[in-house]
C-alpha cells in the first residue's frame, strides 16, 4: 500500500512523462468510438429491483 507522499511523486512522474501530442490526439472530437456491446438478457438488470423501489 502506498502513502500520500508516494502518490504525489507518482503523479509528478506521470505529469513529467506526459506526451502533449498523444493527449491532443486522444482528445480529438472526431475520434472513432466503437458502438457499445449489446447486453445479454441476464446482464440487463436494473440497479434497483422494481418491487423494492419506494419512489413510485
Secondary structure as GFF3:
##gff-version 3
##sequence-region A 1 56
A	DSSP	alpha_helix	4	17	.	.	.	ID=ss1
A	DSSP	alpha_helix	20	26	.	.	.	ID=ss2
A	DSSP	three_ten_helix	50	52	.	.	.	ID=ss3
###
